[in-house]
Amino acid sequence: MKKIFAIALLLGVLMPAMGCAQESKPAKEKSNVTVYEHDYIVKVGDKAPDFTLEMLDGTKFTLSQHRGKVVMLQFTAGWCGICRKEMPHIESDIWQKHKENKEFVLVGIDREEAREAILPFIEKVGTTYPIAMDSNGDVFASYALRGSGITRNILIDRDGNIVMLTRRFEEAEFKALVEKIDSMLK
């Protein structure tokens, strides 16, 4: 019995840490919050929850100050293997293509890591797009269940409405994200 308890306890600790690889879940209710597919608590058509975060360069990023632009938020973390796989694609297929476009904003949001952990991580994956620090995970928790997996991308239109939500890194879904951004910026 002690072994079963120890295994259950270990799984309870390890599963959230492996959140970047969690499977999607159907819509459900959790403590009076509607949870949509992939543990999102927001859905397409919702106003994107506003927030202010500190960027790695020390400046502040406030989402609502970018109303009138197409905004992509990418939730990431150095411990997430899927994020490490996806970020070079975001860099080459989205950021390098649109970084000079004043109508587009891309911000990576690193979840629950210190600046000292983030810097080597983004250097290793070769990311040059701006990164914000969500050190306590509160901004993440305004979009998805706290502790649920990443990588996640949220695409927001010029009116501040969510137009696309992605989870994990699937080729077809990522291609659709790239095409959606391209069409919104035409």
Beta strands, then each sheet from edge to edge (+ up, - down):
strand 1: 28-30
strand 2: 33-35
strand 3: 52-55
strand 4: 60-62
strand 5: 70-76
strand 6: 104-111
strand 7: 131-134
strand 8: 152-156
strand 9: 162-167
sheet 1: 1+ 2-
sheet 2: 4+ 3- 7+ 6+ 5+ 8- 9+
end
